Amino acid sequence: MQDTNMVRNLAIIGHGNCGKTSLAEAMLFTSGKINRLGKVDDGSSMMDYEDEEINRKISINSSFHNYSWKKHLVFLIDTPGDDNFLNETVFASHVCDNALFVIGAVLGVKGQTIKFSNIIKQKNLPTVIAINKMDRERADFLNTVDQIKESLPFNTVILHLPIGAEENFKGYVDLASGKAFLFDGDKGGLKQIDVPADMEDEVASLRESLMETVAETDDDLIEKFLEEGELTPDEIQTGLKNGLAKAAITPICVCSATQNKGVAPILDVINMYMPSPSDRPAIQAMKMGGEGTVEVQPKADQPFSALVFKTMADPYTGRLTIFRVYSGDLQGDSFYNSTKKTSERFGQLYVLEGKEQKPVESAGPGMIVAVAKLKETVTGDTLCDAANPVVFAAPEPLKPVISFAVSAKKGDEEKVFSSITKMLDEDLTLRITRQQQTKQVLLSGVGRVHLDVVGSRIKKKFGVEMELSTPKIPYMETIRSSARVQGKHKKQSGGRGQYGDCWIEMSPLPGGGYEFVDQIVGGVIPQTYRPAVDKGIQEAMEKGVLAGYPLIDIKVALVDGSYHNVDSSEMAFKIAGSLAFKKAAQEAGLVLLEPYVNMEIRVGKDHVGDVMGDLNSRRGKVMGMDSSDGMEIINAQVPQAEIQSYATDLTSMTGGLGSFSVSFSHYEEVPAQIAEKVIAEANAGE
């Protein structure tokens, strides 16, 4: 088993189109793990291998690989940069010891960049920034650095200063050692040179800044720096390693992933400066039964423990369970699931290499491995030694923010819904619910692209097609005032007739749902028939009167009536109750109600005005504001009908930086003008 001190794991994180997958590819190629430099654009990447990823030219899943470089074993998780798949990044950053944060030298810092940086900061992850695409037209290293310093929550320092830019990007200066290098060949080679004369002043200034930043993280180093004004290369490197391990320093490197320039130096930075599992603090876990916490030491000689952070369906090996080992040396064929309180047996242990699985005999701290076909284990579960059970905290999945009505294209409803149910294990941000009022099945997710991708996967894996449509709004009806009416059902057509006669008093019951009160005095209606009146009323309430929507918040009192010894029956009184209800509802003044939702919207200060104005245009009510982690939080109540496309609209308004959550609040009367339109459409569709 690999020495834990020589293991590294890292999540490659960044906004869409910054070149994360290309950089991962170049790292694997430079290290000799793969013998061909694949490309995202032509679909030959090792990391983006699903059909949807190749077609859309974006990462959809976190993908996994590993390489060896100068005796170090490094595990990579290449995470998606699209907001629709942000959950993948949240879970990957939870289990990794480090982040390689990729930012494009042309696009610079975008809304998603800030969002991802906040995720990294919340996890307190040691981070190295790679400014990629330095070979592209309009690549601007110093401008990108300025954006990073201004917008991101890191204590950044330049470690690698580029020599040239755009088509002249040809090398870099390592400010820690003061040495300059030119890129040599397409396999990541380097050739040492003297620092270019026209860069000497800039190098001297930036090197002093590097020394000062490093010194500030250590009392001994700051004392020496203040006395002598200089640190040795070894002291700089030691200070960088210690500062990075505490997430107190974020070094900046440069590269062009597609040209394989600057990638080998990044591999060296990962080895030299990024912490191993042994360098990270002990992990806090709950004792079994929730009896306090225990520290889990990231050592191979400790009891085994791991956290499952992803589950995925593999067409060949079945369901794959992917987990990060925190302690111990996993061997054998079983472990204990402390979350489910059950033992699980497994066949082969694997490390994942793109779409392939490579068998391994054991796994130690820091390693990211997988097993197939577990029966009980799901994402978020803790695996451990049964004799030393612990439970790790798992991240909360992102909540769905958009819903569509789902149906089968060719009528195979049962197969579609069973396929979606299988996808729920793999994707924790999916929800499927049945809307009682509209009788629609709703599929909810993080965005439209997210749900479209789910549909494509279902088609490929299970051979059925699902169709998404805008869901109907679950309107309700109620009454404004009270009414006393008679409902009489009398029918004679030879033989036994039908006779039911009841008087009811109907009144509003705000927030009370439905209440039926039997106020019959004497035997004007026999006890046997009174529940039938109630049943007739409830059935009529479900069907609605105004526009076919259910009625709510109504109190009905059965006050009088009559019956016939021969012709009365439960059915007759049920019909009488229904007739009475419809008549009373009309007299009491029907109104249409619409659902309001609570919204918590997180945006930057610059977008508050636009978002508030937009909420007003959607008939929303701002209930209050708050601040957290540099973001403004707007709490509002908005009609559900007005936010059907809000996920897309908020992204447009905030450049991808805004996010929101939704929960049901209450029902309110629909304004008259809108109600007329809704009622007309409902009745026209009958």
C-alpha positions in Angstrom: 0.0 0.0 0.0 1.1 3.6 -0.8 2.8 5.6 2.0 0.1 8.1 3.1 2.7 10.9 3.0 3.1 10.3 -0.7 -0.6 10.4 -1.5 -2.4 13.5 -2.7 -6.1 14.0 -3.8 -7.6 17.0 -5.3 -10.8 18.3 -6.9 -10.3 20.3 -10.1 -12.8 23.1 -9.9 -13.7 26.1 -12.0 -16.4 27.7 -14.1 -17.5 26.3 -17.4 -15.1 26.7 -20.4 -12.0 27.4 -18.2 -10.3 24.2 -19.3 -10.6 21.9 -16.3 -11.0 18.7 -18.2 -8.2 19.7 -20.7 -5.9 20.3 -17.7 -6.8 17.0 -16.2 -6.0 15.3 -19.5 -2.7 17.1 -19.8 -1.7 16.1 -16.2 -2.4 12.4 -17.0 -0.5 12.7 -20.3 2.5 14.5 -18.8 2.8 12.0 -16.0 2.7 9.1 -18.5 -0.6 7.7 -17.2 -2.0 8.0 -20.7 -0.1 8.0 -24.0 -2.3 10.3 -26.0 -3.4 13.9 -25.2 -7.2 13.7 -25.6 -9.3 16.8 -26.5 -12.7 17.8 -25.2 -13.6 19.4 -28.6 -13.2 16.2 -30.6 -14.7 13.9 -27.9 -11.4 12.0 -27.3 -11.0 13.1 -23.6 -10.5 10.4 -21.0 -12.5 12.3 -18.5 -15.6 13.4 -20.5 -16.7 10.0 -21.9 -20.5 10.0 -21.6 -22.4 10.7 -24.9 -24.1 13.7 -23.3 -20.7 15.2 -22.3 -19.2 14.6 -25.7 -22.3 16.1 -27.5 -22.6 19.1 -25.2 -18.8 19.5 -24.8 -19.2 20.0 -21.0 -18.6 17.9 -17.9 -21.8 16.6 -16.4 -20.5 14.1 -13.9 -17.5 14.3 -11.7 -14.9 11.9 -13.3 -12.0 10.2 -11.6 -8.5 9.2 -12.4 -5.1 8.9 -10.9 -1.4 9.2 -11.8 2.0 8.7 -10.3 4.6 11.6 -10.5 8.0 11.4 -8.9 6.9 8.6 -6.5 3.7 10.4 -5.5 0.2 8.9 -6.1 -2.3 11.6 -7.0 -6.1 11.1 -7.2 -8.0 13.6 -9.4 -11.7 14.5 -9.4 -12.6 16.5 -12.5 -15.8 18.4 -11.5 -18.4 20.0 -13.7 -18.4 23.8 -14.2 -22.1 24.2 -15.1 -24.6 25.4 -12.4 -26.9 22.5 -13.3 -24.4 20.1 -11.9 -23.0 22.1 -9.0 -23.9 19.3 -6.6 -21.0 17.2 -8.0 -18.6 20.0 -7.0 -20.1 20.3 -3.5 -19.6 16.6 -2.8 -16.2 16.3 -4.4 -14.9 19.3 -2.4 -16.2 17.7 0.8 -14.0 14.6 0.5 -10.9 16.0 -1.1 -7.8 17.4 0.8 -7.0 20.0 -1.9 -8.5 22.0 -4.8 -6.9 22.9 -8.1 -8.9 26.0 -9.0 -8.8 26.7 -12.8 -9.4 30.2 -14.2 -9.2 31.1 -17.9 -6.8 33.9 -18.8 -9.3 35.3 -21.3 -12.6 35.1 -19.6 -11.1 35.7 -16.1 -13.4 35.7 -13.0 -17.0 35.0 -13.8 -20.1 34.7 -11.6 -19.6 30.9 -11.3 -15.9 31.5 -10.3 -17.0 33.4 -7.3 -19.6 30.8 -6.4 -17.1 28.0 -6.6 -14.5 30.0 -4.7 -17.1 30.4 -1.8 -17.6 26.6 -1.8 -13.8 26.1 -1.5 -13.5 28.7 1.2 -16.4 27.2 3.3 -14.5 23.9 3.2 -11.2 25.6 4.1 -9.6 23.6 1.3 -5.9 24.2 0.5 -6.0 25.6 -3.0 -3.7 26.2 -5.9 -4.9 28.5 -8.7 -4.0 27.6 -12.3 -4.5 30.4 -14.8 -5.1 28.4 -17.9 -5.4 29.3 -21.7 -2.3 31.5 -21.5 -1.7 30.8 -25.2 -5.1 32.2 -26.3 -5.7 35.6 -28.0 -6.4 38.3 -25.4 -4.9 36.2 -22.6 -4.0 38.6 -19.8 -2.3 37.2 -16.8 -1.9 40.3 -14.6 -5.5 41.5 -15.3 -6.8 38.0 -14.3 -4.7 38.2 -11.1 -6.2 41.6 -10.3 -9.7 40.1 -10.8 -8.8 37.2 -8.5 -7.4 39.5 -5.8 -10.5 41.8 -6.0 -13.2 39.2 -6.2 -12.1 35.9 -4.6 -11.8 35.1 -0.8 -8.1 33.9 -1.0 -4.8 35.2 0.2 -3.2 34.8 -3.3 0.4 35.1 -4.2 2.1 34.6 -7.6 4.3 31.5 -7.7 4.8 31.1 -11.5 5.2 34.3 -13.6 4.6 33.7 -17.3 7.2 34.5 -19.9 5.2 35.8 -22.8 1.5 35.5 -23.5 -0.9 34.5 -26.3 1.1 32.8 -29.2 4.3 33.9 -27.4 3.6 32.1 -24.2 6.9 30.2 -23.9 7.9 29.7 -20.3 7.7 30.8 -16.7 9.7 32.1 -13.8 9.5 30.1 -10.5 9.5 32.9 -8.0 10.2 30.5 -5.1 13.6 29.5 -6.5 14.1 32.5 -8.7 14.8 30.3 -11.7 13.4 30.7 -15.2 12.3 27.9 -17.6 11.3 27.6 -21.3 8.8 24.9 -22.4 10.5 22.3 -24.4 8.5 20.0 -26.7 4.9 18.8 -26.5 5.4 16.3 -23.6 5.9 18.8 -20.8 9.6 19.2 -21.0 11.5 22.2 -19.6 14.8 24.0 -20.3 16.3 26.3 -17.6 17.4 29.7 -18.8 18.5 33.0 -17.2 15.6 35.3 -16.1 14.9 37.5 -19.2 16.5 41.0 -18.7 13.3 42.8 -19.3 11.6 40.8 -16.5 14.3 41.2 -13.8 12.7 44.1 -11.9 9.2 42.5 -12.0 10.6 39.2 -10.8 12.5 40.9 -8.0 9.3 42.8 -6.9 7.0 39.8 -7.0 9.6 37.6 -5.3 9.8 40.0 -2.4 6.0 40.0 -2.3 6.0 36.1 -2.2 8.5 36.1 0.6 6.5 38.6 2.6 3.3 36.7 2.2 5.0 33.4 3.1 6.7 35.0 6.2 3.4 36.3 7.5 2.1 32.7 8.1 5.0 31.8 10.4 6.4 33.7 13.5 10.0 32.5 12.9 10.0 33.4 9.2 8.5 36.8 9.8 11.2 37.6 12.3 14.0 36.5 9.9 12.4 38.4 7.0 12.1 41.6 9.0 15.7 41.3 10.1 17.3 40.3 6.9 14.8 41.2 4.2 15.3 37.8 2.5 14.3 34.1 2.8 16.2 31.2 1.3 14.5 29.1 -1.5 14.1 26.3 1.1 12.5 28.6 3.6 10.1 29.9 1.0 9.2 26.3 0.0 8.7 25.2 3.6 6.6 28.3 4.3 4.5 27.8 1.2 3.9 24.1 2.2 2.9 25.0 5.7 0.8 28.0 4.6 -1.0 26.0 2.0 -1.7 23.2 4.4 -3.5 25.7 6.6 -5.3 27.2 3.6 -3.6 30.5 4.6 -1.9 31.0 1.2 -3.1 30.4 -2.4 -0.3 30.2 -4.9 -1.0 31.1 -8.6 0.5 29.1 -11.5 0.1 29.4 -15.2 -0.4 27.0 -18.1 -1.9 26.1 -21.4 -3.5 22.8 -21.0 -4.2 22.1 -24.7 -0.6 23.0 -25.6 0.7 21.0 -22.6 2.7 24.0 -21.4 3.2 24.7 -17.7 1.6 21.4 -16.7 4.7 19.6 -15.4 5.4 22.5 -13.0 1.9 22.2 -11.7 2.5 18.5 -11.0 5.6 19.5 -9.1 3.6 22.1 -7.1 1.0 19.5 -6.2 3.8 17.2 -4.9 5.8 19.8 -3.1 3.2 22.1 -1.6 -0.2 20.4 -1.4 -0.8 18.6 1.9 -1.1 14.8 2.0 -3.9 13.2 4.1 -1.3 13.0 7.0 -0.7 16.8 6.8 -4.4 17.6 7.3 -6.1 17.9 10.7 -7.9 14.8 12.2 -11.4 14.4 10.9 -14.3 14.8 13.4 -16.8 12.0 13.3 -19.8 11.1 15.5 -19.7 8.1 17.7 -22.3 5.5 16.9 -25.6 6.4 18.5 -24.7 10.1 18.5 -22.8 9.9 21.8 -20.4 12.8 21.2 -17.6 13.1 18.6 -14.3 11.2 18.0 -11.2 12.3 16.1 -10.3 10.0 13.1 -6.6 10.0 12.4 -5.6 9.8 8.7 -3.2 6.9 9.3 -3.0 3.4 7.8 -2.6 1.7 11.2 -6.0 3.1 12.4 -9.4 1.3 12.1 -10.8 1.6 8.6 -13.3 4.4 7.9 -14.6 6.1 4.7 -17.4 8.2 3.3 -19.5 7.4 0.3 -19.8 10.6 -1.8 -21.1 9.3 -5.2 -23.1 6.5 -6.6 -23.3 5.8 -10.3 -24.8 3.2 -12.6 -22.3 1.4 -14.7 -23.6 -0.6 -17.7 -21.1 -3.4 -17.1 -20.5 -3.7 -13.3 -23.9 -2.4 -12.1 -24.1 0.2 -9.4 -20.8 1.7 -8.4 -20.3 3.0 -4.9 -17.4 5.6 -4.7 -15.9 6.5 -1.4 -12.9 8.4 0.1 -10.9 6.4 2.6 -10.1 8.5 5.7 -8.3 6.0 7.9 -7.1 2.4 8.0 -6.1 -0.1 5.3 -9.1 -1.6 3.5 -8.6 -5.2 2.5 -10.8 -8.3 2.4 -14.4 -8.5 1.2 -16.6 -6.7 3.7 -17.1 -3.6 5.8 -19.7 -2.1 8.2 -22.2 0.6 7.1 -22.7 2.6 10.3 -25.3 4.8 8.8 -27.6 1.9 7.9 -26.2 -0.3 10.8 -25.6 -3.2 8.5 -22.6 -5.2 7.1 -22.0 -5.2 3.4 -20.0 -7.6 1.4 -18.2 -6.6 -1.8 -16.3 -8.4 -4.5 -13.5 -6.4 -6.1 -12.0 -3.1 -5.0 -11.3 -0.6 -7.8 -9.7 2.7 -8.6 -11.5 4.6 -11.3 -9.7 5.7 -14.4 -12.1 7.6 -16.6 -14.7 5.1 -17.7 -12.5 2.1 -16.8 -12.1 0.4 -13.4 -8.7 -0.9 -12.3 -8.7 -3.6 -9.7 -6.6 -3.0 -6.6 -5.9 -5.2 -3.5 -6.2 -2.5 -0.8 -6.9 1.2 -0.2 -5.4 3.5 2.4 -6.0 7.1 3.7 -6.6 9.6 1.0 -7.4 7.1 -1.7 -10.6 7.4 -3.7 -11.9 3.9 -4.6 -15.1 2.1 -5.7 -16.9 -1.2 -5.2 -19.8 -2.6 -7.2 -23.2 -4.0 -6.4 -23.7 -3.0 -2.7 -27.2 -3.7 -1.6 -27.9 -1.1 1.1 -25.3 1.6 0.8 -26.1 4.9 -0.8 -24.4 8.3 -1.1 -23.7 9.9 2.2 -23.3 6.7 4.1 -20.2 6.0 6.3 -18.3 2.7 5.9 -16.1 1.6 8.7 -14.7 -1.2 10.9 -17.6 -2.9 12.8 -15.5 -3.0 16.0 -14.9 0.8 15.8 -18.0 2.3 14.3 -18.1 6.1 13.5 -20.4 8.3 11.4 -19.1 11.1 9.2 -21.2 14.1 8.4 -22.2 14.2 4.7 -22.9 17.3 2.7 -26.5 18.3 2.1 -27.5 17.8 -1.6 -28.6 21.0 -3.4 -32.4 21.4 -3.3 -34.3 21.3 -6.6 -35.4 24.7 -7.9 -37.3 23.9 -11.1 -40.1 21.4 -11.8 -41.7 20.0 -14.9 -44.6 17.7 -15.5 -43.2 14.4 -16.8 -44.9 11.8 -19.0 -43.9 9.0 -21.3 -43.6 9.9 -25.0 -45.1 6.6 -26.2 -47.4 5.9 -23.3 -45.1 3.6 -21.4 -45.6 5.5 -18.1 -44.7 2.7 -15.8 -41.3 2.1 -17.4 -40.5 5.8 -17.4 -41.3 6.3 -13.7 -39.4 3.1 -12.7 -36.4 4.4 -14.7 -36.6 7.8 -12.9 -36.8 6.0 -9.6 -33.5 4.2 -10.4 -31.9 7.6 -11.3 -32.8 9.0 -7.8 -30.0 6.8 -6.3 -27.5 8.3 -8.6 -28.6 11.9 -8.5 -29.5 13.3 -5.1 -30.7 16.6 -6.6 -33.6 14.9 -8.4 -37.1 14.7 -6.9 -40.3 13.0 -8.2 -43.7 13.9 -6.7 -47.3 13.7 -7.5 -49.3 16.9 -7.5 -52.7 16.0 -6.0 -54.7 18.9 -7.4 -53.5 18.7 -11.0 -53.0 14.9 -11.0 -49.6 15.5 -12.7 -46.3 13.8 -11.8 -43.6 16.4 -11.3 -39.8 15.9 -11.9 -37.8 18.5 -10.1 -34.1 19.4 -10.5 -31.5 22.1 -10.5 -32.2 23.4 -14.0 -33.6 22.6 -17.4 -30.3 21.3 -18.7 -30.1 19.0 -15.7 -33.5 17.5 -16.4 -32.8 17.2 -20.1 -29.6 15.2 -19.3 -31.6 12.9 -17.0 -34.0 12.3 -19.9 -31.1 11.5 -22.3 -29.6 9.1 -19.7 -32.9 7.3 -19.2 -33.3 6.9 -23.0 -29.8 5.4 -23.3 -29.9 3.1 -20.3 -33.5 2.0 -20.2 -34.7 2.6 -23.8 -37.7 4.8 -22.9 -38.3 8.5 -23.6 -39.8 10.9 -21.2 -41.4 14.2 -22.1 -41.3 17.4 -20.0 -43.9 20.1 -20.0 -44.7 23.2 -18.0 -46.6 22.0 -14.9 -50.1 23.2 -14.2 -50.5 25.6 -11.3 -52.4 23.9 -8.4 -55.0 26.6 -8.0 -57.8 26.3 -5.4 -61.2 27.7 -5.0 -63.0 29.1 -1.9 -65.9 31.3 -0.9 -66.1 34.8 0.4 -69.4 34.8 2.4 -72.1 32.5 3.9 -75.1 30.9 2.3 -78.1 28.8 3.4 -79.5 26.6 0.6 -81.6 23.5 -0.1 -80.3 20.6 -2.2 -83.1 18.3 -3.3 -82.9 15.2 -5.5 -86.2 13.7 -6.5 -86.6 11.2 -9.4 -89.5 8.9 -10.2 -89.4 6.7 -13.3 -91.5 3.7 -12.5 -90.8 1.4 -9.6 -88.8 2.6 -6.7 -87.8 6.3 -7.0 -85.0 8.4 -5.6 -85.5 11.0 -2.9 -83.0 13.0 -0.9 -83.6 16.5 0.6 -81.1 18.5 2.7 -80.6 22.1 3.9 -77.0 23.2 4.5 -75.4 26.4 5.8 -72.0 27.1 4.3 -69.5 29.6 5.6 -65.8 30.5 5.1 -63.2 28.7 7.3 -59.9 30.5 6.7 -57.0 28.1 7.1 -59.3 25.4 8.4 -59.5 23.1 5.3 -63.0 21.5 5.6 -65.3 20.9 8.4 -68.7 19.2 8.4 -71.1 19.7 11.3 -74.3 17.6 11.8 -76.9 20.0 13.3 -80.0 17.9 12.6 -82.5 18.0 15.4 -84.9 15.1 15.6 -85.2 12.6 12.7 -85.9 14.8 9.7 -83.0 13.0 8.1 -82.2 9.6 9.5 -78.7 9.1 10.9 -78.0 6.5 8.2 -78.2 9.1 5.4 -76.3 12.0 7.0 -72.7 10.8 6.2 -73.8 10.5 2.6 -74.5 14.2 2.5 -71.0 14.8 3.7 -69.6 12.5 1.1 -71.5 14.2 -1.7 -70.2 17.6 -0.6 -66.6 16.4 -0.4 -66.7 14.8 -3.9 -68.2 18.1 -5.3 -65.4 20.1 -3.5 -62.8 18.0 -5.2 -64.2 18.7 -8.7 -64.6 22.4 -8.0 -67.3 24.8 -9.2 -65.6 27.9 -10.7 -62.9 26.4 -12.9 -62.6 22.7 -11.8 -60.1 23.3 -9.0 -60.7 21.9 -5.5 -62.4 24.1 -2.9 -60.8 24.6 0.5 -61.4 26.4 3.8 -65.1 25.8 4.1 -67.4 24.9 7.0 -70.7 23.1 6.1 -73.5 22.6 8.6 -76.3 20.1 7.8 -79.3 21.9 9.4 -82.6 20.5 8.0 -84.1 18.2 5.4 -86.7 15.5 4.7 -86.8 11.9 3.6 -89.1 9.3 2.1 -89.6 5.9 3.7 -89.4 4.0 0.4 -87.5 6.2 -2.1 -84.7 7.6 0.1 -81.2 6.0 -0.1 -77.6 6.9 0.6 -77.1 7.6 -3.1 -80.0 10.0 -3.2 -78.7 12.0 -0.2 -75.2 12.0 -1.6 -76.5 13.6 -4.8 -78.6 16.0 -2.7 -75.5 17.0 -0.8 -73.6 17.6 -4.0 -76.4 19.8 -5.4 -76.7 21.8 -2.2 -72.9 22.4 -2.2 -72.8 23.7 -5.7 -75.7 26.0 -5.2 -74.3 27.3 -1.9 -70.9 27.9 -3.4 -72.4 30.1 -6.1 -74.4 32.1 -3.7 -71.5 32.5 -1.2 -69.3 34.1 -3.9 -66.6 31.9 -5.4 -63.0 33.2 -5.7 -59.8 31.6 -7.2 -56.8 31.1 -5.0 -53.2 30.6 -6.1 -50.2 29.2 -4.2 -47.5 31.5 -3.0 -44.0 30.2 -2.3 -41.3 31.4 0.1 -38.1 32.3 -1.8 -34.6 32.8 -0.3 -32.5 34.5 -3.0 -28.7 34.9 -2.6 -27.1 37.5 -4.8 -24.2 39.9 -4.8 -24.7 43.5 -3.7 -24.5 44.7 -7.4 -27.6 42.7 -8.3 -29.9 43.5 -5.4 -31.7 46.3 -7.2 -32.3 44.3 -10.4 -33.6 41.3 -8.5 -35.9 43.3 -6.3 -37.4 45.1 -9.3 -37.9 41.8 -11.0 -39.7 40.4 -7.9 -42.1 43.3 -7.9 -42.9 42.7 -11.6 -43.8 39.1 -10.6 -46.3 40.3 -7.9 -43.8 39.3 -5.2 -43.5 40.7 -1.7 -40.1 41.3 -0.2 -40.3 40.2 3.4 -36.8 41.1 4.5 -33.1 41.1 3.7 -30.0 39.7 5.4 -26.2 39.2 4.6 -24.0 36.1 4.8 -20.6 35.2 3.4 -20.5 38.4 1.3 -23.8 37.7 -0.3 -27.2 39.5 0.1 -30.1 37.3 1.0 -33.5 38.5 -0.1 -36.5 36.8 1.5 -39.7 37.1 -0.5 -43.2 35.6 -1.1 -44.1 35.2 -4.8 -47.0 33.6 -6.7 -45.9 30.1 -7.9 -47.3 31.0 -11.4 -44.7 33.8 -11.7 -41.5 31.7 -11.1 -41.8 28.8 -13.6 -38.7 29.9 -15.4 -36.9 31.7 -12.5 -33.8 29.6 -12.5 -32.9 30.7 -16.0 -34.0 34.3 -15.4 -31.9 34.7 -12.2 -28.8 33.3 -14.0 -29.3 35.9 -16.7 -29.8 38.8 -14.2 -26.7 37.9 -12.0 -24.3 36.4 -14.5 -24.7 33.0 -12.9 -23.8 34.2 -9.4 -27.3 34.1 -7.9 -29.0 31.1 -6.3 -32.3 30.5 -4.6 -34.4 28.0 -2.7 -38.2 27.6 -2.7 -40.8 26.3 -0.3 -44.6 26.4 -0.2 -46.0 29.3 1.8 -49.8 29.8 1.5 -52.7 30.5 -0.8 -54.0 33.9 -1.7 -56.8 35.3 -3.9 -55.9 35.7 -7.5 -56.3 39.3 -8.8 -59.5 39.6 -10.8 -58.0 40.3 -14.2 -55.6 37.3 -13.9 -58.4 35.1 -12.4 -60.7 35.7 -15.4 -58.0 34.5 -17.8 -57.2 31.4 -15.7 -60.9 30.5 -15.4 -61.5 31.0 -19.1 -58.5 28.8 -20.0 -59.6 26.1 -17.5 -63.2 26.0 -18.8 -62.1 26.0 -22.4 -59.9 23.0 -21.8 -62.8 20.9 -20.4 
